[in-house]
Each structure stands twice: as C-alpha cells, then as structure tokens.
Amino acid sequence: MSEAGKETHSVVLLGFAGGDGWQAANEEAQHLPGIRQVAVLVRTAEGELSAPESWVKGAGVRTVGSSVAGALIGALGGPIGALLGMAAGAALGNAAETNRDTEEGAGLIMLGARVEDGTALLVLDLHEHSPAPADELAARHGATVERIPAEEFAAQVRAAEAKAEAEAEPEEE
C-alpha cells in the first residue's frame, strides 16, 4: 500500500465473485486519479476465458504525435518530404504502441490463471498517491482488492515469457 502523499505504481486487481458486476466498476475505474489502463478478464462457469473490455489512457497519442513530428521534419524537403516524414513518424509511433500492447497482452495471459470459473477480474494499471480511491471503488462494487507493485509484476511477466520460450525451444540431441 502507498503512504499518503507518496506515489506508487501498482497493478491493482479487483476480483468479482460473479461473472458480472464488473461493468459499472470498469466505467468508474477509467476516472480514478492516476489511472493508466484498465482491462477485464472474465471466465464463464464453463471455464472459457475472455477479455471483453480494455481501455488505455491516451491510446493513439504516440502515433499521432510521431506523425506530426515526422511531417514537420519532413517539411524541410517540401510537400513530398512532409508526406514521407508523416508516414515514417506514424509507423514509428504505431510500432511503439504495438510493442506496449504486446507486453500488456502477456500480462493478461499470465493473470488469466487467477480467474476462477464464474468470476471476473478488473485489472488496473495505476499510479496511486493513496489506495483509498481504488479501495472505495472495490467496496462500492463488492470486489476484493490485491495490489502488486508494477516492477514486481513486470518481473513476473518476463519470467513467465522466458519460461514459455524455453519450453517452446526444441530439445537438442
């Protein structure tokens, strides 16, 4: 938990006993102070896992910003240079966003094992000055709360990826 006034970066997991109830909490979570992104994992009573919702604050900003910067730099070469610069900037910005999305997907895959049949998990990437807003959100919606420091969570994801890669490599004879 964070001390009052000290910012912490955490992955906050809100667990819902039923497969529903997360919808209203998902909407509210997008307005929490310090929120960066929200994702939902739901497992049906039959064991089928899905990620029906996700939201990222500022999605697309990198792509747009890079394309504008590329166009401005390319303008030195005239209209064609501006067009090529904008296209190159957009490609670089999109690559950065795609890389971020890939890393986030790996984290959700890892968290999928925590979602039991007939339950849901709301995953928050959050910079907190106080745990109170997320804790109050959970209390309003009857959810359990678990916090994982972001650095620790990232290390867990990297370890899981390394293990999966090692298991996927064919054995040498």
FILO-338091 format. One line per 10 residues: number of its first residue (from 0); for each residue x negated, y negated, z negated of N, C-alpha, C, O, CB. Coordinates in steps of 0.02 Angstrom, whole numbers, plus 50000, padded with zeros to 5 digits. Each point is the difference from the previous one (the first is absolute). Glycine has a CB too. Layout:
residues N
NUM	X,Y,Z,X,Y,Z,X,Y,Z,X,Y,Z,X,Y,Z ~ ...
END
This chain:
residues 173
0	49958,50059,50000,50042,49941,50000,49956,49938,50000,49944,50001,49975,50147,50061,49965 ~ 49936,49885,50088,49961,49939,50003,50012,49958,49938,50054,50001,49971,49950,50001,50153 ~ 49944,49961,49857,50008,49953,49945,50031,49938,50028,49990,49984,50059,49911,50063,49879 ~ 50137,49916,50021,50032,49939,50023,49947,49953,50028,49949,49987,49968,50143,50025,49947 ~ 49920,49962,50145,49956,49952,50030,49943,50031,50041,49970,49965,50040,50058,49960,49867 ~ 49957,50139,50084,49947,50033,50037,50032,50041,50057,50043,50042,49988,49883,49963,49909 ~ 50052,49982,50164,50030,50035,50057,49969,50069,50008,49940,50009,49996,50081,49881,50060 ~ 50022,50158,49956,49979,50068,50017,50031,50020,50066,50056,49979,50016,49932,50051,49861 ~ 49976,50010,50161,50026,50027,50063,50017,50073,49988,49956,50040,49985,49975,49878,50087 ~ 50132,50099,49934,50023,50067,49984,50046,50028,50054,50031,49963,50039,49959,50010,49841
10	50014,50092,50121,50052,50035,50036,50050,50020,49945,49984,50039,49955,49939,50005,50141 ~ 50137,49928,49910,50052,50012,49949,50051,50047,50031,50028,49987,50053,49955,49898,49893 ~ 50029,50171,50019,50046,50051,50025,50064,49998,49958,49998,50009,49939,49906,50063,50101 ~ 50152,49916,49993,50065,50001,49966,50036,50063,50022,50015,50010,50059,49991,49862,49937 ~ 50007,50172,49956,50031,50064,50014,50075,49998,49987,50022,49975,49949,49871,50082,50023 ~ 50145,49971,50075,50073,50002,49995,50023,50072,49997,49982,50040,50044,50029,49850,50018 ~ 50028,50127,49887,50022,50069,49989,50043,50025,50058,49995,50059,50017,50001,49921,49860 ~ 50044,49978,50152,50042,50021,50057,49968,49976,50065,49955,49959,49999,50148,50038,49929 ~ 49921,50030,50127,49975,49980,50065,50022,49930,50021,49976,49974,50050,50023,50145,49980 ~ 50046,49851,49932,50021,49932,50015,49985,49956,49940,49968,50022,49952,50124,50020,50127
20	49931,49897,49922,49986,49954,49946,49938,49958,50013,49991,49947,49970,50062,50132,49952 ~ 49905,49943,50124,49940,49963,50016,50013,49941,50047,49960,49954,50003,49976,50151,49982 ~ 50121,49897,50051,50013,49949,50051,50001,49929,49971,49966,49956,50026,50099,50129,50038 ~ 49973,49904,49883,50003,49933,49970,49933,49981,49970,49979,49942,50005,50144,50075,49971 ~ 49843,50030,49993,49934,49986,49971,49950,49982,50055,49957,49957,49990,50067,50122,49914 ~ 49981,49953,50154,49957,49986,50056,50008,49927,50022,49950,49966,50012,50057,50155,50025 ~ 50054,49856,49969,50013,49931,50020,49971,49951,49950,49968,49951,50019,50137,50086,50038 ~ 49905,49976,49879,49974,49956,49947,49924,50001,49997,49969,49949,49989,50136,50069,49947 ~ 49866,50040,50075,49927,50008,49995,49964,49955,50050,49944,49977,49987,50072,50140,49975 ~ 50014,49870,50095,49969,49959,50051,49993,49927,49979,49967,49961,50034,50080,50115,50051
30	49983,49906,49858,49997,49931,49975,49962,49995,49934,49999,49947,49969,50109,50030,50088 ~ 49860,50077,49921,49961,49998,49939,49939,49955,50009,49972,49997,50055,50068,50119,49915 ~ 49940,49849,49978,49939,49960,50005,49940,50045,50012,49990,50050,49965,50059,49862,49959 ~ 49909,50071,50127,49940,50038,50014,50010,50062,50043,49953,50038,50010,50006,49919,49885 ~ 50101,50053,50130,50013,50061,50040,49963,49995,50067,49999,49947,50032,50114,50067,49913 ~ 49857,50041,50076,49966,50004,50064,50037,50045,50048,50007,49985,50059,49885,49994,49884 ~ 50133,50077,50030,50038,50046,50043,50042,50047,49957,49986,50012,49942,49926,49981,50147 ~ 50140,50034,49944,50046,50046,49967,50014,50057,50048,50009,49989,50060,50044,49917,49870 ~ 49949,50154,50044,50019,50059,50041,50044,50045,49957,49996,49999,49939,49897,49994,50130 ~ 50147,50047,49965,50046,50046,49965,49987,50071,50025,49993,50011,50061,50094,49898,49925
40	49908,50137,49967,49997,50071,50017,50060,50034,49968,50014,49991,49941,49858,50008,50065 ~ 50166,50040,50034,50059,50034,49976,49995,50074,50018,49983,50017,50057,50088,49878,49955 ~ 49943,50148,49940,50001,50072,50014,50072,50024,49988,50028,49990,49946,49848,50026,50020 ~ 50153,50016,50084,50068,50026,49994,50001,50059,49951,49948,50026,49981,50079,49935,50137 ~ 50033,50059,49863,50007,50058,49956,49973,50063,50034,49982,50048,49966,50119,49899,49981 ~ 49897,50053,50119,49975,50057,50038,49924,49997,50009,49970,50045,50029,50139,49961,50030 ~ 49859,49941,49915,49927,49995,50003,49972,49961,50058,49939,49997,50008,50061,50109,49935 ~ 50042,49863,50099,49976,49962,50057,49978,49930,49978,50039,49964,49969,50037,50102,50108 ~ 49862,49916,49939,49972,49935,49980,50005,49951,50058,49986,50017,50058,49935,50040,49862 ~ 50098,49881,50063,50002,49948,50051,49978,49934,49969,50000,49992,49939,50094,50067,50123
50	49887,49895,49981,49982,49932,49979,50046,49952,50037,49981,49972,50052,49896,50060,49927 ~ 50185,49959,49996,50050,49962,50037,49989,49925,50003,50028,49967,50045,50049,50120,49922 ~ 49884,49885,49989,49990,49927,50000,49927,49984,49984,49968,50034,49960,50152,49949,50005 ~ 49855,49964,50066,49936,49971,49980,50001,49926,50020,50033,49980,50049,49906,50132,49964 ~ 50025,49849,49949,49997,49928,50011,49930,49976,49982,49973,50020,49949,50152,49966,50028 ~ 49846,49972,50065,49934,49972,49988,50005,49924,50005,50022,49973,50050,49920,50131,49995 ~ 50037,49863,49902,50000,49926,50000,49950,49976,50052,49942,50020,50000,50090,49976,49877 ~ 49991,49962,50167,49956,49971,50051,49984,50046,50058,49951,49990,50034,50002,49943,49877 ~ 50088,50119,50100,49988,50045,50056,49998,49961,50065,50044,49959,50012,50011,50136,49926 ~ 49896,49917,50103,49993,49967,50064,49958,49937,49998,49981,49974,50052,50128,50072,49977
60	49877,49928,49911,49962,49937,49994,49931,50008,50030,49976,49954,50034,50089,50017,49863 ~ 49901,50085,50090,49933,50010,50027,50000,50000,50076,49956,49970,50031,50014,50096,49867 ~ 50079,49966,50131,50004,50004,50073,50012,49931,50030,49966,49980,50047,50076,50137,49945 ~ 50006,49847,49980,50016,49933,50026,49941,49952,49989,49981,49964,50046,50141,50056,49931 ~ 49851,49981,49963,49944,49956,49985,49940,50012,50044,49968,49953,50024,50072,50042,49859 ~ 49944,50068,50128,49943,50018,50042,50012,49980,50073,49954,49979,50035,50019,50115,49888 ~ 50089,49913,50100,50014,49982,50070,49995,49924,50009,49976,49977,50052,50098,50124,49959 ~ 49949,49861,49941,49995,49926,50004,49927,49979,49999,49978,49959,50041,50134,50028,49902 ~ 49849,50042,50011,49928,49984,49996,49966,50019,50066,49959,49961,50025,50042,50056,49850 ~ 50015,50041,50152,49970,50022,50063,50018,49953,50057,49958,49986,50043,50046,50131,49916
70	50058,49859,50042,50022,49954,50053,49963,49934,49994,49980,49971,50051,50133,50083,49951 ~ 49877,49922,49937,49964,49936,49991,49928,50006,50022,49973,49955,50033,50103,50017,49871 ~ 49892,50083,50078,49930,50010,50020,49996,50010,50076,49956,49972,50033,50017,50079,49855 ~ 50074,49988,50139,50002,50012,50071,50016,49939,50041,49984,49997,50060,50049,50118,49914 ~ 49999,49835,49996,50017,49939,50036,49939,49964,50027,50004,49961,50047,50097,50027,49880 ~ 49841,50025,50043,49938,49971,50025,49986,50023,50071,49965,49966,50037,49990,50030,49847 ~ 50072,50062,50135,49991,50027,50067,50058,49984,50046,50004,50028,50055,49928,50062,49896 ~ 50113,49867,50029,50057,49982,50041,50060,50044,49985,50000,50039,49953,49922,49922,50135 ~ 50131,50032,49954,50062,50037,49988,49990,50076,49999,50030,50034,49959,50031,49872,50094 ~ 49899,50120,49992,49988,50072,50001,49962,50021,49937,50015,50052,49971,49983,49947,50156
80	49954,49961,49852,49963,50014,49939,50045,50001,49940,49993,50042,49955,49906,49907,50095 ~ 50149,50004,49947,50048,49997,49944,50043,50063,49999,50012,50029,49947,49989,49845,50059 ~ 50021,50147,50053,50041,50061,50004,49960,50061,49978,50025,50041,49961,50041,49907,50134 ~ 49873,50059,49931,49959,50057,49981,49981,49998,49926,49999,50052,49966,49956,49952,50151 ~ 50031,49936,49857,49983,49993,49929,50060,50018,49956,49991,50033,49949,49927,49877,50080 ~ 50142,50069,49992,50059,50017,49962,50012,50076,50000,50016,50029,49948,50034,49859,50081 ~ 49941,50143,50028,50009,50073,50004,49948,50037,49957,50017,50047,49965,50030,49939,50152 ~ 49891,49992,49886,49948,50032,49960,50013,49989,49926,49992,50046,49960,49926,49937,50133 ~ 50101,49957,49888,50015,49985,49930,50059,50042,49975,49998,50026,49944,49959,49858,50071 ~ 50094,50122,50026,50058,50041,49981,49980,50073,49991,50024,50033,49954,50052,49887,50107
90	49881,50105,49983,49978,50069,49995,49960,50011,49935,50009,50051,49967,49988,49957,50159 ~ 49960,49945,49857,49961,50007,49938,50045,49996,49938,49992,50039,49953,49909,49910,50105 ~ 50145,50004,49942,50047,49994,49944,50043,50061,49993,50013,50023,49944,49987,49854,50071 ~ 50023,50149,50041,50042,50060,49998,49960,50059,49975,50027,50042,49963,50041,49914,50132 ~ 49869,50049,49923,49957,50055,49976,49993,49996,49925,50001,50052,49966,49937,49949,50143 ~ 50054,49939,49864,49993,49992,49928,50065,50023,49965,49997,50033,49948,49922,49871,50068 ~ 50138,50077,50012,50064,50020,49969,50011,50075,50007,50026,50032,49954,50021,49855,50072 ~ 49933,50142,50030,50008,50072,50009,49956,50038,49950,50021,50051,49972,50004,49931,50150 ~ 49914,49993,49866,49956,50031,49951,50032,49998,49930,49998,50049,49964,49901,49918,50105 ~ 50129,49976,49913,50034,49993,49936,50058,50049,49995,50010,50033,49949,49956,49846,50045
100	50073,50126,50059,50058,50045,50000,49979,50073,49993,50034,50039,49966,50028,49879,50105 ~ 49882,50101,49960,49975,50068,49994,49980,50016,49929,50016,50054,49974,49945,49941,50145 ~ 50004,49958,49848,49979,50010,49931,50061,50006,49954,50001,50042,49955,49893,49894,50068 ~ 50157,50022,49989,50060,50003,49959,50038,50065,50010,50027,50028,49953,49980,49847,50052 ~ 49994,50149,50056,50034,50064,50014,49968,50058,49963,50036,50044,49976,49995,49912,50136 ~ 49903,50043,49883,49966,50053,49963,50020,49998,49926,50008,50053,49969,49895,49941,50112 ~ 50104,49947,49892,50021,49993,49930,50071,50027,49989,50013,50033,49950,49913,49868,50039 ~ 50118,50085,50058,50069,50025,49994,50002,50076,50006,50039,50033,49965,50004,49859,50081 ~ 49916,50135,49998,49998,50073,50006,49979,50032,49934,50029,50049,49978,49943,49941,50145 ~ 49977,49980,49846,49975,50026,49936,50055,49995,49946,50008,50046,49960,49874,49921,50073
110	50154,49978,49967,50053,49990,49949,50060,50046,50012,50038,50012,49954,49924,49869,50034 ~ 50046,50143,50072,50056,50043,50016,50004,50061,49954,50054,50025,49986,49938,49937,50131 ~ 49951,50062,49861,49998,50059,49956,50032,49984,49931,50021,50046,49965,49875,49994,50094 ~ 50108,49897,49923,50028,49980,49935,50077,49996,50002,50032,49997,49948,49863,49941,50029 ~ 50134,50062,50083,50072,49991,50007,50034,50068,49997,49992,50041,50046,49992,49853,50023 ~ 50052,50118,49878,50035,50063,49991,50065,50001,50040,50025,49948,50021,49925,50064,49864 ~ 50077,50048,50126,50062,50007,50037,50055,49958,49967,50008,50001,49939,49959,50115,50097 ~ 50070,49847,50006,50056,49960,49977,49980,49935,49965,50041,49971,49964,50020,50134,50025 ~ 49877,49872,50020,49977,49938,49969,49972,49952,50051,49992,50017,50059,49983,50046,49836 ~ 50011,49876,50083,49971,49949,50043,49945,49964,49962,50000,49997,49939,50109,49988,50123
120	49843,49988,49975,49944,49963,49972,49992,49935,50038,49991,50000,50061,49951,50107,49902 ~ 50062,49837,50001,49988,49934,50029,49928,49982,49984,49981,49997,49941,50143,49967,50047 ~ 49836,50025,50063,49928,49987,49993,49987,49926,50012,50015,49974,50053,49956,50145,49984 ~ 50001,49848,49913,49986,49928,50004,49925,49988,49999,49966,50026,49956,50144,49948,49988 ~ 49864,49987,50102,49931,49976,49999,50006,49930,49973,50028,49956,50033,49930,50117,50066 ~ 50015,49916,49841,50017,49940,49962,49940,49970,49963,49962,50035,49968,50153,50011,50019 ~ 49879,49888,50019,49953,49962,49959,50041,49971,49943,50043,49958,50011,49878,50014,50087 ~ 50066,50050,49841,50041,49980,49943,49960,49956,49951,49942,50014,49985,50125,50091,50028 ~ 49966,49843,49963,49974,49961,49943,50030,50028,49936,49972,49992,49946,50015,49904,50126 ~ 50070,50136,49935,50036,50031,49944,50039,50059,50027,50025,49998,50057,49983,49891,49880
130	49998,50165,50024,50039,50057,50023,50075,49989,49994,50040,50040,50025,49866,50032,49942 ~ 50115,49874,50001,50070,49988,49984,50046,50001,50062,50051,50035,49998,49911,49899,49905 ~ 50024,50030,50152,50047,50000,50056,50014,50070,50028,50058,50016,50013,49902,49869,50014 ~ 49988,50155,49984,50011,50067,50027,50034,50045,49949,50043,50041,50017,49856,49945,50056 ~ 50082,50007,49863,50032,50040,49947,50074,49983,49994,50041,50045,49992,49850,49961,49947 ~ 50126,49930,50066,50070,49979,49997,50039,50025,50060,50058,50020,49993,49909,49878,49943 ~ 50002,50101,50123,50032,50027,50060,50016,50074,49990,50055,50022,50015,49882,49895,50057 ~ 50015,50121,49902,50010,50071,49988,50056,50011,49950,50042,50044,50009,49836,49978,50015 ~ 50122,49939,49922,50052,50008,49949,50070,49986,50028,50047,50036,49984,49869,49931,49928 ~ 50090,49981,50129,50065,49983,50030,50027,50057,50044,50061,50009,50005,49906,49871,49993
140	49988,50158,50032,50022,50052,50047,49989,50071,49974,50007,50049,50037,49966,49872,50054 ~ 50011,50086,49845,49993,50065,49969,49942,50041,50026,50005,50062,50005,50115,49935,49979 ~ 49826,49971,50034,49942,50035,50027,49944,50007,49948,49994,49959,49954,50035,49997,50160 ~ 49931,50095,49894,49940,50008,49959,49944,49959,50033,50004,49984,50059,50032,50132,49901 ~ 49913,49866,50001,49945,49959,50025,49934,50034,49987,49987,50025,49945,50080,49870,50036 ~ 49891,50106,50070,49931,50023,49993,49955,49951,50038,50015,49981,50056,50020,50142,49933 ~ 49910,49856,49979,49953,49955,50032,49934,50036,50011,49975,50035,49956,50080,49865,49990 ~ 49917,50090,50114,49935,50027,50016,49958,49941,50024,50020,49966,50047,50026,50150,49983 ~ 49896,49871,49939,49957,49946,50026,49986,50012,50074,49987,50057,50020,49960,49927,49865 ~ 50056,49963,50155,49993,50007,50073,49934,50032,50019,49998,50040,50047,50074,49860,49967
150	49874,50083,49952,49935,50030,50016,50001,50075,49986,49972,50039,50039,49971,49853,49935 ~ 50087,50128,49972,50005,50071,49983,50043,50037,50052,49983,50055,50021,50004,49917,49856 ~ 50068,49997,50143,50044,50030,50050,49963,50008,50066,50004,50052,50032,50097,49898,49911 ~ 49863,49998,50078,49962,50003,50062,49948,50056,49997,49990,50036,50050,50027,49841,49968 ~ 49950,50132,49925,49952,50054,49992,50034,50068,50006,49972,50046,50030,49958,49880,49896 ~ 50130,50081,50045,50037,50063,50005,50018,50015,50072,49995,50057,50022,50051,49924,49863 ~ 49974,49967,50153,50017,50010,50071,49939,50021,50039,50003,50046,50040,50089,49868,49951 ~ 49851,50051,49998,49938,50018,50035,49980,50072,49985,49978,50037,50044,49985,49843,49952 ~ 50043,50141,49941,49982,50068,49980,50046,50050,50035,49977,50052,50023,49981,49907,49866 ~ 50106,50027,50114,50048,50045,50033,49985,50004,50075,50005,50054,50029,50082,49918,49885
160	49896,49971,50117,49983,50000,50072,49937,50042,50012,49997,50039,50048,50055,49848,49966 ~ 49897,50104,49943,49938,50038,50008,50012,50075,49992,49973,50040,50038,49962,49862,49918 ~ 50107,50116,49996,50016,50071,49989,50036,50028,50061,49986,50056,50022,50021,49925,49854 ~ 50041,49981,50151,50038,50023,50058,49954,50008,50061,50006,50048,50037,50096,49895,49919 ~ 49851,50009,50053,49953,50006,50056,49954,50061,49992,49987,50035,50048,50017,49840,49966 ~ 49973,50136,49925,49956,50057,49987,50036,50066,50013,49971,50047,50027,49967,49885,49887 ~ 50125,50071,50067,50039,50061,50011,50017,50011,50073,50010,50056,50022,50037,49931,49864 ~ 49956,49958,50152,50018,50004,50071,49941,50020,50043,50009,50026,50055,50078,49888,49926 ~ 49851,50075,49994,49941,50018,50039,49994,50076,50005,50010,50035,49950,49931,49858,50013 ~ 50043,50133,50096,49991,50073,50006,49938,50022,49961,49950,49964,49998,50107,50036,50116
170	49949,50058,49856,49943,50027,49962,49944,50020,50047,50011,50029,50053,50067,50011,49857 ~ 49860,49944,50070,49941,50018,50040,49983,50073,49985,50002,50022,49943,49954,49858,50058 ~ 50026,50156,50052,49982,50071,49991,49927,50010,50011,49976,50056,49995,50137,49978,50042
END
